[in-house]
Amino acid sequence: MATYLKISQTQYQKRETGKIKISDSEWERIARLLNVNIEDIYEDDQPSDETDIMDEITFLKEKINVPEMKVASLTDVKITQTVSTADPSLL
């Protein structure tokens, strides 16, 4: 289905789980592929309220924090190594 819609598997999974709204054109293409009417498959319970949006924002913030935490830990290691190899008279 993802290939047919020309989106990644990850993007399709997010649509299946309701994290991303399925667009009207995607509903049309899915219905055409399955040879059914849109009304037969259309789900109106797509995320649109404030809670779902806040959940998506939280999810994205967590994804952003992971690289930031890795950079911070690498920076801490570099600082520790630099201090341990520094000239003691400079400390």
N, CA, C and O of each residue as an XYZ file, in Angstrom:
364
protein
N       0.835     -1.188      0.000
C       0.000      0.000      0.000
C       0.881      1.254      0.000
O       0.603      2.214     -0.719
N       1.939      1.238      0.806
C       2.837      2.396      0.865
C       3.441      2.676     -0.506
O       3.515      3.825     -0.941
N       3.862      1.632     -1.169
C       4.438      1.786     -2.507
C       3.410      2.380     -3.460
O       3.726      3.277     -4.242
N       2.197      1.888     -3.395
C       1.128      2.387     -4.260
C       0.857      3.872     -4.003
O       0.613      4.635     -4.938
N       0.900      4.269     -2.745
C       0.651      5.671     -2.383
C       1.899      6.545     -2.568
O       1.841      7.766     -2.430
N       3.025      5.895     -2.883
C       4.306      6.589     -3.087
C       4.762      7.316     -1.818
O       5.198      8.466     -1.848
N       4.640      6.589     -0.702
C       5.124      7.087      0.580
C       5.939      5.973      1.232
O       5.871      4.820      0.807
N       6.705      6.316      2.256
C       7.514      5.304      2.937
C       6.630      4.396      3.789
O       5.490      4.728      4.111
N       7.191      3.246      4.143
C       6.479      2.315      5.028
C       6.177      2.995      6.364
O       5.104      2.808      6.937
N       7.133      3.784      6.850
C       6.960      4.490      8.120
C       5.798      5.475      8.037
O       4.965      5.547      8.941
N       5.752      6.236      6.938
C       4.667      7.193      6.766
C       3.315      6.481      6.672
O       2.319      6.958      7.216
N       3.286      5.353      5.989
C       2.028      4.604      5.881
C       1.608      4.077      7.250
O       0.432      4.133      7.608
N       2.571      3.566      8.013
C       2.263      3.051      9.344
C       1.679      4.155     10.227
O       0.750      3.912     10.997
N       2.219      5.356     10.115
C       1.689      6.471     10.905
C       0.251      6.783     10.511
O      -0.554      7.186     11.351
N      -0.067      6.600      9.253
C      -1.441      6.800      8.815
C      -2.340      5.692      9.358
O      -3.454      5.956      9.812
N      -1.858      4.464      9.311
C      -2.635      3.336      9.827
C      -2.933      3.487     11.309
O      -4.028      3.156     11.761
N      -1.970      3.982     12.060
C      -2.147      4.107     13.506
C      -2.827      5.410     13.915
O      -3.123      5.622     15.091
N      -3.072      6.282     12.933
C      -3.776      7.521     13.226
C      -2.889      8.669     13.647
O      -3.393      9.721     14.039
N      -1.576      8.495     13.575
C      -0.679      9.595     13.958
C      -0.672     10.690     12.904
O      -0.446     11.859     13.216
N      -0.920     10.310     11.656
C      -0.995     11.269     10.553
C      -2.320     11.051      9.841
O      -2.735      9.914      9.614
N      -2.972     12.131      9.496
C      -4.255     12.062      8.808
C      -4.066     11.579      7.370
O      -3.151     12.011      6.669
N      -4.938     10.687      6.952
C      -4.943     10.225      5.561
C      -5.662     11.288      4.740
O      -6.795     11.656      5.048
N      -5.005     11.776      3.700
C      -5.590     12.846      2.890
C      -6.730     12.297      2.035
O      -6.835     11.090      1.818
N      -7.574     13.195      1.557
C      -8.688     12.788      0.698
C      -8.195     12.094     -0.560
O      -8.786     11.108     -1.001
N      -7.111     12.605     -1.141
C      -6.594     11.976     -2.362
C      -6.047     10.577     -2.068
O      -6.148      9.685     -2.911
N      -5.475     10.382     -0.890
C      -4.999      9.048     -0.523
C      -6.172      8.094     -0.334
O      -6.102      6.935     -0.743
N      -7.266      8.581      0.294
C      -8.466      7.740      0.436
C      -8.985      7.332     -0.941
O      -9.381      6.185     -1.148
N      -8.980      8.269     -1.871
C      -9.454      7.970     -3.226
C      -8.579      6.910     -3.892
O      -9.092      5.981     -4.516
N      -7.276      7.048     -3.760
C      -6.360      6.079     -4.385
C      -6.496      4.700     -3.746
O      -6.465      3.688     -4.447
N      -6.645      4.650     -2.430
C      -6.818      3.374     -1.741
C      -8.098      2.697     -2.207
O      -8.109      1.503     -2.503
N      -9.177      3.471     -2.269
C     -10.460      2.917     -2.717
C     -10.358      2.387     -4.144
O     -10.887      1.322     -4.461
N      -9.675      3.138     -4.995
C      -9.500      2.705     -6.384
C      -8.713      1.395     -6.452
O      -9.070      0.485     -7.200
N      -7.639      1.311     -5.661
C      -6.817      0.097     -5.646
C      -7.629     -1.108     -5.179
O      -7.534     -2.192     -5.755
N      -8.425     -0.909     -4.135
C      -9.219     -2.001     -3.568
C     -10.526     -2.244     -4.329
O     -11.265     -3.188     -4.045
N     -10.791     -1.363     -5.305
C     -12.008     -1.469     -6.120
C     -13.275     -1.425     -5.250
O     -14.190     -2.235     -5.397
N     -13.284     -0.430     -4.328
C     -14.436     -0.213     -3.455
C     -14.769      1.278     -3.449
O     -13.980      2.103     -3.910
N     -15.933      1.609     -2.927
C     -16.298      3.012     -2.755
C     -15.547      3.579     -1.552
O     -15.258      2.864     -0.592
N     -15.240      4.859     -1.618
C     -14.546      5.507     -0.505
C     -15.342      5.340      0.786
O     -14.765      5.111      1.849
N     -16.646      5.452      0.695
C     -17.498      5.350      1.880
C     -17.347      4.001      2.574
O     -17.587      3.891      3.776
N     -16.951      2.975      1.824
C     -16.787      1.645      2.404
C     -15.548      1.540      3.287
O     -15.491      0.688      4.174
N     -14.562      2.391      3.055
C     -13.307      2.283      3.804
C     -12.960      3.522      4.608
O     -12.125      3.460      5.511
N     -13.589      4.651      4.292
C     -13.244      5.923      4.927
C     -13.494      5.868      6.424
O     -14.559      5.444      6.872
N     -12.500      6.301      7.192
C     -12.618      6.377      8.645
C     -12.574      7.839      9.049
O     -11.604      8.544      8.769
N     -13.608      8.279      9.695
C     -13.707      9.691     10.066
C     -13.032      9.995     11.393
O     -13.033     11.143     11.835
N     -12.461      8.996     12.029
C     -11.846      9.225     13.341
C     -10.363      9.571     13.222
O      -9.538      9.111     14.012
N     -10.047     10.375     12.241
C      -8.670     10.827     12.044
C      -8.313     11.829     13.128
O      -9.177     12.561     13.609
N      -7.030     11.866     13.518
C      -6.636     12.808     14.569
C      -6.838     14.246     14.130
O      -6.355     14.660     13.076
N      -7.535     14.982     14.925
C      -7.727     16.387     14.595
C      -7.915     17.242     15.841
O      -7.912     18.471     15.766
N      -8.079     16.587     16.983
C      -8.270     17.405     18.177
C      -6.928     17.783     18.798
O      -5.876     17.278     18.404
N      -6.989     18.656     19.748
C      -5.793     19.223     20.355
C      -4.923     18.161     21.035
O      -3.696     18.256     20.998
N      -5.542     17.155     21.653
C      -4.780     16.107     22.326
C      -3.897     15.362     21.345
O      -2.725     15.121     21.634
N      -4.435     14.990     20.186
C      -3.651     14.272     19.187
C      -2.500     15.124     18.677
O      -1.399     14.622     18.454
N      -2.754     16.396     18.496
C      -1.699     17.298     18.030
C      -0.610     17.412     19.086
O       0.577     17.399     18.761
N      -1.005     17.524     20.343
C      -0.021     17.616     21.415
C       0.783     16.322     21.534
O       1.984     16.362     21.803
N       0.129     15.176     21.336
C       0.843     13.893     21.347
C       1.883     13.850     20.233
O       3.003     13.385     20.445
N       1.520     14.328     19.059
C       2.452     14.345     17.929
C       3.627     15.285     18.217
O       4.770     14.962     17.892
N       3.356     16.432     18.820
C       4.423     17.373     19.168
C       5.372     16.738     20.184
O       6.591     16.848     20.050
N       4.817     16.078     21.194
C       5.639     15.403     22.200
C       6.499     14.326     21.564
O       7.686     14.209     21.869
N       5.895     13.536     20.676
C       6.626     12.480     19.967
C       7.794     13.070     19.182
O       8.905     12.542     19.227
N       7.545     14.163     18.466
C       8.598     14.780     17.665
C       9.691     15.390     18.541
O      10.872     15.312     18.204
N       9.304     15.996     19.658
C      10.291     16.563     20.576
C      11.202     15.467     21.129
O      12.407     15.672     21.274
N      10.621     14.295     21.441
C      11.421     13.182     21.944
C      12.417     12.722     20.886
O      13.562     12.399     21.201
N      11.975     12.693     19.633
C      12.878     12.294     18.547
C      14.019     13.294     18.392
O      15.145     12.908     18.080
N      13.738     14.566     18.608
C      14.763     15.600     18.505
C      15.736     15.486     19.672
O      16.937     15.685     19.491
N      15.241     15.172     20.859
C      16.089     15.098     22.048
C      17.105     13.968     21.987
O      18.188     14.088     22.559
N      16.785     12.889     21.315
C      17.709     11.753     21.262
C      19.049     12.178     20.672
O      20.076     11.950     21.311
N      19.091     12.793     19.469
C      20.394     13.237     18.957
C      21.055     14.284     19.853
O      22.277     14.283     20.004
N      20.260     15.175     20.448
C      20.823     16.191     21.329
C      21.473     15.549     22.549
O      22.526     16.003     22.998
N      20.859     14.500     23.090
C      21.423     13.815     24.244
C      22.711     13.099     23.846
O      23.672     13.074     24.616
N      22.735     12.516     22.640
C      23.949     11.850     22.172
C      25.084     12.860     22.006
O      26.222     12.591     22.391
N      24.770     14.011     21.437
C      25.782     15.058     21.271
C      26.289     15.505     22.639
O      27.492     15.678     22.828
N      25.383     15.691     23.585
C      25.776     16.123     24.928
C      26.674     15.089     25.581
O      27.662     15.451     26.220
N      26.351     13.800     25.434
C      27.187     12.778     26.059
C      28.549     12.711     25.384
O      29.558     12.491     26.053
N      28.592     12.898     24.068
C      29.873     12.916     23.363
C      30.705     14.123     23.797
O      31.923     14.019     23.945
N      30.056     15.252     23.997
C      30.737     16.459     24.444
C      31.313     16.241     25.838
O      32.442     16.648     26.109
N      30.540     15.594     26.738
C      31.011     15.304     28.083
C      32.246     14.407     28.038
O      33.203     14.634     28.778
N      32.232     13.401     27.185
C      33.375     12.500     27.051
C      34.583     13.271     26.563
O      35.678     13.101     27.099
N      34.411     14.117     25.558
C      35.505     14.909     24.992
C      36.087     15.844     26.055
O      37.306     15.974     26.164
N      35.226     16.491     26.833
C      35.688     17.406     27.890
C      36.466     16.629     28.939
O      37.521     17.084     29.381
N      35.971     15.468     29.346
C      36.641     14.632     30.339
C      38.016     14.215     29.839
O      39.002     14.281     30.575
N      38.075     13.781     28.568
C      39.346     13.367     27.993
C      40.316     14.542     27.924
O      41.506     14.384     28.200
N      39.818     15.704     27.562
C      40.663     16.895     27.448
C      41.219     17.285     28.810
O      42.403     17.596     28.935
N      40.369     17.268     29.828
C      40.810     17.639     31.175
C      41.833     16.625     31.686
O      42.823     17.013     32.306
N      41.612     15.340     31.438
C      42.524     14.328     31.951
C      43.883     14.371     31.286
O      44.866     13.904     31.863
N      43.963     14.928     30.069
C      45.234     15.010     29.371
C      45.839     16.415     29.441
O      46.903     16.662     28.874
N      45.167     17.326     30.129
C      45.651     18.714     30.214
C      46.850     18.807     31.146
O      47.061     17.955     32.009
N      47.602     19.829     30.954
C      48.764     20.123     31.804
C      48.252     20.465     33.197
O      47.494     21.423     33.345
N      48.647     19.706     34.230
C      48.143     19.948     35.596
C      48.386     21.364     36.089
O      47.632     21.858     36.928
N      49.407     22.021     35.596
C      49.697     23.384     36.058
C      48.630     24.358     35.577
O      48.475     25.447     36.131
N      47.885     23.953     34.524
C      46.830     24.833     33.994
C      45.526     24.691     34.756
O      44.637     25.532     34.623
N      45.398     23.641     35.553
C      44.130     23.387     36.264
C      44.060     24.118     37.549
O      43.064     24.013     38.265
